Amino acid sequence: GELKEADFIGYVDNVIRARYPLENSTRYSGVIRRITDHYSAAVNSQALPNTPDPAYILFITDGDNSDHQEAEQAIISASDKPIFWQFVGLGNSDFKFLQRLDTMPGRHVDNANFFQANDIQNVDDDELYRRLLGEFPAWLKLAKDNNILAN
């Protein structure tokens, strides 16, 4: 849905949680697949231009997930789509799985990056943006070189 100023109060409870109930554990694959399916459907139906702008997905979490294999497959399946996944781990958790998503083999192109921010309120804006956009320019080039994006 679309978030508007008038709907801001209670939007998460009234719209998002009503549509997507919380799971008993943290699972990444469902949201990764929904985003990939939504974006792919828009490209295929030409709701977006023939050479769509890339999607930059900022995925923020504070802990590990319970669906490692499914999430890996979802990222691999999305690796030939114009979607870049920036994973950010907040806090002191062990984010070995997100580190793996950043470097795992088997993808059409490297479509994901990860960084951890133990104390994000103490990261200055320049450093935060450097981390958020660190691999994005290289991905844009890879995506163009592999005909995922128009040159």
CNS distance restraints for C-alpha pairs under 8 A (distance, minus, plus):
assign (resid   1 and name CA) (resid  15 and name CA) 7.74 0.50 0.50
assign (resid   3 and name CA) (resid   7 and name CA) 6.30 0.50 0.50
assign (resid   3 and name CA) (resid   8 and name CA) 6.56 0.50 0.50
assign (resid   3 and name CA) (resid  11 and name CA) 7.43 0.50 0.50
assign (resid   4 and name CA) (resid   8 and name CA) 6.17 0.50 0.50
assign (resid   7 and name CA) (resid  11 and name CA) 5.93 0.50 0.50
assign (resid  10 and name CA) (resid  14 and name CA) 5.72 0.50 0.50
assign (resid  11 and name CA) (resid  15 and name CA) 5.41 0.50 0.50
assign (resid  11 and name CA) (resid  16 and name CA) 6.87 0.50 0.50
assign (resid  12 and name CA) (resid  16 and name CA) 4.86 0.50 0.50
assign (resid  12 and name CA) (resid  17 and name CA) 5.94 0.50 0.50
assign (resid  13 and name CA) (resid  17 and name CA) 5.05 0.50 0.50
assign (resid  13 and name CA) (resid  18 and name CA) 6.47 0.50 0.50
assign (resid  14 and name CA) (resid  18 and name CA) 5.80 0.50 0.50
assign (resid  15 and name CA) (resid  19 and name CA) 6.17 0.50 0.50
assign (resid  16 and name CA) (resid  20 and name CA) 5.82 0.50 0.50
assign (resid  16 and name CA) (resid  21 and name CA) 7.92 0.50 0.50
assign (resid  17 and name CA) (resid  21 and name CA) 5.02 0.50 0.50
assign (resid  17 and name CA) (resid  22 and name CA) 6.90 0.50 0.50
assign (resid  23 and name CA) (resid  27 and name CA) 7.65 0.50 0.50
assign (resid  25 and name CA) (resid  65 and name CA) 7.20 0.50 0.50
assign (resid  25 and name CA) (resid  66 and name CA) 6.55 0.50 0.50
assign (resid  26 and name CA) (resid  64 and name CA) 7.11 0.50 0.50
assign (resid  26 and name CA) (resid  65 and name CA) 4.78 0.50 0.50
assign (resid  26 and name CA) (resid  66 and name CA) 6.01 0.50 0.50
assign (resid  26 and name CA) (resid  67 and name CA) 7.93 0.50 0.50
assign (resid  27 and name CA) (resid  65 and name CA) 5.17 0.50 0.50
assign (resid  27 and name CA) (resid  66 and name CA) 5.69 0.50 0.50
assign (resid  27 and name CA) (resid  67 and name CA) 5.54 0.50 0.50
assign (resid  27 and name CA) (resid  71 and name CA) 7.90 0.50 0.50
assign (resid  28 and name CA) (resid  32 and name CA) 6.30 0.50 0.50
assign (resid  28 and name CA) (resid  65 and name CA) 6.45 0.50 0.50
assign (resid  28 and name CA) (resid  67 and name CA) 6.81 0.50 0.50
assign (resid  28 and name CA) (resid  71 and name CA) 5.77 0.50 0.50
assign (resid  29 and name CA) (resid  33 and name CA) 5.99 0.50 0.50
assign (resid  29 and name CA) (resid  67 and name CA) 6.80 0.50 0.50
assign (resid  29 and name CA) (resid  70 and name CA) 5.64 0.50 0.50
assign (resid  29 and name CA) (resid  71 and name CA) 4.18 0.50 0.50
assign (resid  29 and name CA) (resid  72 and name CA) 7.83 0.50 0.50
assign (resid  29 and name CA) (resid  74 and name CA) 6.02 0.50 0.50
assign (resid  30 and name CA) (resid  34 and name CA) 6.12 0.50 0.50
assign (resid  30 and name CA) (resid  71 and name CA) 7.95 0.50 0.50
assign (resid  31 and name CA) (resid  35 and name CA) 6.10 0.50 0.50
assign (resid  32 and name CA) (resid  36 and name CA) 6.15 0.50 0.50
assign (resid  32 and name CA) (resid  71 and name CA) 7.34 0.50 0.50
assign (resid  32 and name CA) (resid  74 and name CA) 6.30 0.50 0.50
assign (resid  32 and name CA) (resid  75 and name CA) 7.22 0.50 0.50
assign (resid  33 and name CA) (resid  37 and name CA) 5.86 0.50 0.50
assign (resid  33 and name CA) (resid  74 and name CA) 5.98 0.50 0.50
assign (resid  34 and name CA) (resid  38 and name CA) 5.95 0.50 0.50
assign (resid  35 and name CA) (resid  39 and name CA) 6.07 0.50 0.50
assign (resid  36 and name CA) (resid  40 and name CA) 5.89 0.50 0.50
assign (resid  36 and name CA) (resid  78 and name CA) 6.26 0.50 0.50
assign (resid  36 and name CA) (resid  81 and name CA) 7.86 0.50 0.50
assign (resid  36 and name CA) (resid  83 and name CA) 7.63 0.50 0.50
assign (resid  37 and name CA) (resid  41 and name CA) 5.91 0.50 0.50
assign (resid  38 and name CA) (resid  42 and name CA) 6.26 0.50 0.50
assign (resid  39 and name CA) (resid  43 and name CA) 6.28 0.50 0.50
assign (resid  40 and name CA) (resid  44 and name CA) 6.01 0.50 0.50
assign (resid  40 and name CA) (resid  81 and name CA) 7.42 0.50 0.50
assign (resid  41 and name CA) (resid  45 and name CA) 5.92 0.50 0.50
assign (resid  42 and name CA) (resid  46 and name CA) 6.02 0.50 0.50
assign (resid  42 and name CA) (resid  47 and name CA) 5.05 0.50 0.50
assign (resid  42 and name CA) (resid  48 and name CA) 5.85 0.50 0.50
assign (resid  43 and name CA) (resid  47 and name CA) 6.23 0.50 0.50
assign (resid  43 and name CA) (resid  48 and name CA) 5.37 0.50 0.50
assign (resid  43 and name CA) (resid  49 and name CA) 7.30 0.50 0.50
assign (resid  43 and name CA) (resid  50 and name CA) 7.14 0.50 0.50
assign (resid  43 and name CA) (resid  52 and name CA) 7.03 0.50 0.50
assign (resid  46 and name CA) (resid  50 and name CA) 6.39 0.50 0.50
assign (resid  48 and name CA) (resid  52 and name CA) 5.89 0.50 0.50
assign (resid  51 and name CA) (resid 149 and name CA) 6.49 0.50 0.50
assign (resid  51 and name CA) (resid 150 and name CA) 5.77 0.50 0.50
assign (resid  52 and name CA) (resid  82 and name CA) 7.77 0.50 0.50
assign (resid  52 and name CA) (resid 149 and name CA) 7.33 0.50 0.50
assign (resid  53 and name CA) (resid  82 and name CA) 7.57 0.50 0.50
assign (resid  53 and name CA) (resid 149 and name CA) 7.73 0.50 0.50
assign (resid  54 and name CA) (resid  82 and name CA) 4.92 0.50 0.50
assign (resid  54 and name CA) (resid  83 and name CA) 5.75 0.50 0.50
assign (resid  54 and name CA) (resid  84 and name CA) 7.41 0.50 0.50
assign (resid  54 and name CA) (resid 149 and name CA) 7.40 0.50 0.50
assign (resid  55 and name CA) (resid  82 and name CA) 6.22 0.50 0.50
assign (resid  55 and name CA) (resid  83 and name CA) 4.64 0.50 0.50
assign (resid  55 and name CA) (resid  84 and name CA) 6.14 0.50 0.50
assign (resid  56 and name CA) (resid  83 and name CA) 6.04 0.50 0.50
assign (resid  56 and name CA) (resid  84 and name CA) 4.96 0.50 0.50
assign (resid  56 and name CA) (resid  85 and name CA) 6.22 0.50 0.50
assign (resid  56 and name CA) (resid  86 and name CA) 7.28 0.50 0.50
assign (resid  57 and name CA) (resid  83 and name CA) 7.19 0.50 0.50
assign (resid  57 and name CA) (resid  84 and name CA) 6.04 0.50 0.50
assign (resid  57 and name CA) (resid  85 and name CA) 4.90 0.50 0.50
assign (resid  57 and name CA) (resid  86 and name CA) 5.95 0.50 0.50
assign (resid  58 and name CA) (resid  85 and name CA) 6.31 0.50 0.50
assign (resid  58 and name CA) (resid  86 and name CA) 4.95 0.50 0.50
assign (resid  58 and name CA) (resid  87 and name CA) 6.21 0.50 0.50
assign (resid  58 and name CA) (resid  88 and name CA) 7.53 0.50 0.50
assign (resid  59 and name CA) (resid  85 and name CA) 6.94 0.50 0.50
assign (resid  59 and name CA) (resid  86 and name CA) 5.90 0.50 0.50
assign (resid  59 and name CA) (resid  87 and name CA) 4.72 0.50 0.50
assign (resid  59 and name CA) (resid  88 and name CA) 6.16 0.50 0.50
assign (resid  60 and name CA) (resid  87 and name CA) 5.90 0.50 0.50
assign (resid  60 and name CA) (resid  88 and name CA) 4.77 0.50 0.50
assign (resid  60 and name CA) (resid  89 and name CA) 6.08 0.50 0.50
assign (resid  60 and name CA) (resid  90 and name CA) 7.21 0.50 0.50
assign (resid  61 and name CA) (resid  87 and name CA) 7.74 0.50 0.50
assign (resid  61 and name CA) (resid  88 and name CA) 6.35 0.50 0.50
assign (resid  61 and name CA) (resid  89 and name CA) 5.20 0.50 0.50
assign (resid  61 and name CA) (resid  90 and name CA) 6.12 0.50 0.50
assign (resid  62 and name CA) (resid  89 and name CA) 5.54 0.50 0.50
assign (resid  62 and name CA) (resid  90 and name CA) 4.81 0.50 0.50
assign (resid  62 and name CA) (resid  91 and name CA) 6.16 0.50 0.50
assign (resid  62 and name CA) (resid  93 and name CA) 6.99 0.50 0.50
assign (resid  63 and name CA) (resid  89 and name CA) 7.11 0.50 0.50
assign (resid  63 and name CA) (resid  90 and name CA) 7.76 0.50 0.50
assign (resid  63 and name CA) (resid  93 and name CA) 5.92 0.50 0.50
assign (resid  63 and name CA) (resid  94 and name CA) 7.50 0.50 0.50
assign (resid  63 and name CA) (resid  95 and name CA) 7.08 0.50 0.50
assign (resid  64 and name CA) (resid  93 and name CA) 7.73 0.50 0.50
assign (resid  64 and name CA) (resid  94 and name CA) 7.48 0.50 0.50
assign (resid  64 and name CA) (resid  95 and name CA) 6.45 0.50 0.50
assign (resid  64 and name CA) (resid  97 and name CA) 7.26 0.50 0.50
assign (resid  67 and name CA) (resid  71 and name CA) 6.02 0.50 0.50
assign (resid  68 and name CA) (resid  72 and name CA) 6.10 0.50 0.50
assign (resid  68 and name CA) (resid  97 and name CA) 7.23 0.50 0.50
assign (resid  69 and name CA) (resid  73 and name CA) 6.27 0.50 0.50
assign (resid  70 and name CA) (resid  74 and name CA) 6.15 0.50 0.50
assign (resid  71 and name CA) (resid  75 and name CA) 6.28 0.50 0.50
assign (resid  72 and name CA) (resid  76 and name CA) 6.19 0.50 0.50
assign (resid  72 and name CA) (resid 101 and name CA) 6.63 0.50 0.50
assign (resid  73 and name CA) (resid  77 and name CA) 5.97 0.50 0.50
assign (resid  74 and name CA) (resid  78 and name CA) 6.20 0.50 0.50
assign (resid  75 and name CA) (resid  79 and name CA) 6.20 0.50 0.50
assign (resid  75 and name CA) (resid 101 and name CA) 7.63 0.50 0.50
assign (resid  75 and name CA) (resid 107 and name CA) 7.86 0.50 0.50
assign (resid  75 and name CA) (resid 111 and name CA) 7.73 0.50 0.50
assign (resid  75 and name CA) (resid 112 and name CA) 7.98 0.50 0.50
assign (resid  76 and name CA) (resid 106 and name CA) 6.68 0.50 0.50
assign (resid  76 and name CA) (resid 107 and name CA) 4.97 0.50 0.50
assign (resid  76 and name CA) (resid 108 and name CA) 7.38 0.50 0.50
assign (resid  77 and name CA) (resid 107 and name CA) 7.70 0.50 0.50
assign (resid  78 and name CA) (resid  83 and name CA) 7.00 0.50 0.50
assign (resid  78 and name CA) (resid 111 and name CA) 7.92 0.50 0.50
assign (resid  79 and name CA) (resid  83 and name CA) 7.45 0.50 0.50
assign (resid  79 and name CA) (resid 107 and name CA) 5.54 0.50 0.50
assign (resid  79 and name CA) (resid 108 and name CA) 5.24 0.50 0.50
assign (resid  79 and name CA) (resid 109 and name CA) 5.68 0.50 0.50
assign (resid  79 and name CA) (resid 110 and name CA) 6.98 0.50 0.50
assign (resid  79 and name CA) (resid 111 and name CA) 5.66 0.50 0.50
assign (resid  80 and name CA) (resid 107 and name CA) 7.82 0.50 0.50
assign (resid  80 and name CA) (resid 108 and name CA) 5.54 0.50 0.50
assign (resid  80 and name CA) (resid 109 and name CA) 6.82 0.50 0.50
assign (resid  80 and name CA) (resid 148 and name CA) 6.30 0.50 0.50
assign (resid  81 and name CA) (resid 148 and name CA) 6.13 0.50 0.50
assign (resid  82 and name CA) (resid 143 and name CA) 7.04 0.50 0.50
assign (resid  82 and name CA) (resid 148 and name CA) 5.77 0.50 0.50
assign (resid  82 and name CA) (resid 149 and name CA) 6.33 0.50 0.50
assign (resid  83 and name CA) (resid 111 and name CA) 7.01 0.50 0.50
assign (resid  84 and name CA) (resid 111 and name CA) 5.01 0.50 0.50
assign (resid  84 and name CA) (resid 112 and name CA) 5.83 0.50 0.50
assign (resid  84 and name CA) (resid 136 and name CA) 7.30 0.50 0.50
assign (resid  84 and name CA) (resid 139 and name CA) 7.42 0.50 0.50
assign (resid  85 and name CA) (resid 111 and name CA) 6.15 0.50 0.50
assign (resid  85 and name CA) (resid 112 and name CA) 4.55 0.50 0.50
assign (resid  85 and name CA) (resid 113 and name CA) 6.42 0.50 0.50
assign (resid  86 and name CA) (resid 112 and name CA) 5.73 0.50 0.50
assign (resid  86 and name CA) (resid 113 and name CA) 4.99 0.50 0.50
assign (resid  86 and name CA) (resid 114 and name CA) 5.98 0.50 0.50
assign (resid  86 and name CA) (resid 132 and name CA) 6.93 0.50 0.50
assign (resid  87 and name CA) (resid  98 and name CA) 7.05 0.50 0.50
assign (resid  87 and name CA) (resid 112 and name CA) 7.27 0.50 0.50
assign (resid  87 and name CA) (resid 113 and name CA) 5.98 0.50 0.50
assign (resid  87 and name CA) (resid 114 and name CA) 4.62 0.50 0.50
assign (resid  87 and name CA) (resid 115 and name CA) 6.67 0.50 0.50
assign (resid  88 and name CA) (resid 114 and name CA) 5.70 0.50 0.50
assign (resid  88 and name CA) (resid 115 and name CA) 5.27 0.50 0.50
assign (resid  88 and name CA) (resid 116 and name CA) 5.67 0.50 0.50
assign (resid  88 and name CA) (resid 117 and name CA) 7.17 0.50 0.50
assign (resid  89 and name CA) (resid  93 and name CA) 7.80 0.50 0.50
assign (resid  89 and name CA) (resid  95 and name CA) 6.79 0.50 0.50
assign (resid  89 and name CA) (resid  98 and name CA) 7.99 0.50 0.50
assign (resid  89 and name CA) (resid 114 and name CA) 7.57 0.50 0.50
assign (resid  89 and name CA) (resid 115 and name CA) 6.38 0.50 0.50
assign (resid  89 and name CA) (resid 116 and name CA) 4.55 0.50 0.50
assign (resid  89 and name CA) (resid 117 and name CA) 6.14 0.50 0.50
assign (resid  89 and name CA) (resid 118 and name CA) 7.89 0.50 0.50
assign (resid  90 and name CA) (resid 116 and name CA) 6.00 0.50 0.50
assign (resid  90 and name CA) (resid 117 and name CA) 5.09 0.50 0.50
assign (resid  90 and name CA) (resid 118 and name CA) 5.69 0.50 0.50
assign (resid  90 and name CA) (resid 119 and name CA) 7.43 0.50 0.50
assign (resid  90 and name CA) (resid 120 and name CA) 7.19 0.50 0.50
assign (resid  91 and name CA) (resid 116 and name CA) 7.44 0.50 0.50
assign (resid  91 and name CA) (resid 117 and name CA) 6.17 0.50 0.50
assign (resid  91 and name CA) (resid 118 and name CA) 4.14 0.50 0.50
assign (resid  91 and name CA) (resid 119 and name CA) 6.40 0.50 0.50
assign (resid  92 and name CA) (resid 118 and name CA) 5.38 0.50 0.50
assign (resid  95 and name CA) (resid  99 and name CA) 6.33 0.50 0.50
assign (resid  95 and name CA) (resid 116 and name CA) 7.79 0.50 0.50
assign (resid  96 and name CA) (resid 100 and name CA) 6.22 0.50 0.50
assign (resid  97 and name CA) (resid 101 and name CA) 6.37 0.50 0.50
assign (resid  98 and name CA) (resid 102 and name CA) 6.35 0.50 0.50
assign (resid  98 and name CA) (resid 114 and name CA) 6.33 0.50 0.50
assign (resid  99 and name CA) (resid 103 and name CA) 6.64 0.50 0.50
assign (resid  99 and name CA) (resid 114 and name CA) 6.13 0.50 0.50
assign (resid  99 and name CA) (resid 115 and name CA) 7.90 0.50 0.50
assign (resid 100 and name CA) (resid 104 and name CA) 5.41 0.50 0.50
assign (resid 101 and name CA) (resid 112 and name CA) 6.74 0.50 0.50
assign (resid 101 and name CA) (resid 113 and name CA) 7.60 0.50 0.50
assign (resid 101 and name CA) (resid 114 and name CA) 7.85 0.50 0.50
assign (resid 102 and name CA) (resid 110 and name CA) 7.63 0.50 0.50
assign (resid 102 and name CA) (resid 111 and name CA) 7.92 0.50 0.50
assign (resid 102 and name CA) (resid 112 and name CA) 5.14 0.50 0.50
assign (resid 102 and name CA) (resid 113 and name CA) 4.74 0.50 0.50
assign (resid 102 and name CA) (resid 114 and name CA) 5.72 0.50 0.50
assign (resid 103 and name CA) (resid 110 and name CA) 7.60 0.50 0.50
assign (resid 103 and name CA) (resid 112 and name CA) 7.98 0.50 0.50
assign (resid 103 and name CA) (resid 113 and name CA) 7.99 0.50 0.50
assign (resid 107 and name CA) (resid 111 and name CA) 7.78 0.50 0.50
assign (resid 109 and name CA) (resid 139 and name CA) 7.77 0.50 0.50
assign (resid 109 and name CA) (resid 142 and name CA) 6.69 0.50 0.50
assign (resid 109 and name CA) (resid 143 and name CA) 7.13 0.50 0.50
assign (resid 109 and name CA) (resid 146 and name CA) 7.89 0.50 0.50
assign (resid 110 and name CA) (resid 139 and name CA) 6.83 0.50 0.50
assign (resid 110 and name CA) (resid 142 and name CA) 7.99 0.50 0.50
assign (resid 111 and name CA) (resid 139 and name CA) 6.52 0.50 0.50
assign (resid 113 and name CA) (resid 135 and name CA) 6.54 0.50 0.50
assign (resid 115 and name CA) (resid 131 and name CA) 7.09 0.50 0.50
assign (resid 117 and name CA) (resid 123 and name CA) 7.99 0.50 0.50
assign (resid 119 and name CA) (resid 123 and name CA) 7.12 0.50 0.50
assign (resid 123 and name CA) (resid 127 and name CA) 6.41 0.50 0.50
assign (resid 123 and name CA) (resid 128 and name CA) 6.16 0.50 0.50
assign (resid 124 and name CA) (resid 128 and name CA) 6.19 0.50 0.50
assign (resid 125 and name CA) (resid 129 and name CA) 6.14 0.50 0.50
assign (resid 126 and name CA) (resid 130 and name CA) 6.10 0.50 0.50
assign (resid 127 and name CA) (resid 131 and name CA) 6.19 0.50 0.50
assign (resid 128 and name CA) (resid 132 and name CA) 6.09 0.50 0.50
assign (resid 129 and name CA) (resid 133 and name CA) 5.94 0.50 0.50
assign (resid 129 and name CA) (resid 134 and name CA) 7.94 0.50 0.50
assign (resid 130 and name CA) (resid 134 and name CA) 5.43 0.50 0.50
assign (resid 133 and name CA) (resid 137 and name CA) 7.35 0.50 0.50
assign (resid 135 and name CA) (resid 139 and name CA) 6.26 0.50 0.50
assign (resid 136 and name CA) (resid 140 and name CA) 6.21 0.50 0.50
assign (resid 137 and name CA) (resid 141 and name CA) 6.47 0.50 0.50
assign (resid 138 and name CA) (resid 142 and name CA) 6.28 0.50 0.50
assign (resid 139 and name CA) (resid 143 and name CA) 5.89 0.50 0.50
assign (resid 140 and name CA) (resid 144 and name CA) 6.20 0.50 0.50
assign (resid 140 and name CA) (resid 149 and name CA) 7.74 0.50 0.50
assign (resid 141 and name CA) (resid 145 and name CA) 6.04 0.50 0.50
assign (resid 142 and name CA) (resid 146 and name CA) 6.04 0.50 0.50
assign (resid 143 and name CA) (resid 147 and name CA) 6.13 0.50 0.50
assign (resid 143 and name CA) (resid 148 and name CA) 4.82 0.50 0.50
assign (resid 143 and name CA) (resid 149 and name CA) 5.44 0.50 0.50
assign (resid 144 and name CA) (resid 148 and name CA) 5.78 0.50 0.50
assign (resid 144 and name CA) (resid 149 and name CA) 4.70 0.50 0.50
assign (resid 144 and name CA) (resid 150 and name CA) 5.80 0.50 0.50
assign (resid 144 and name CA) (resid 151 and name CA) 5.42 0.50 0.50
assign (resid 145 and name CA) (resid 151 and name CA) 7.74 0.50 0.50
assign (resid 147 and name CA) (resid 151 and name CA) 7.78 0.50 0.50
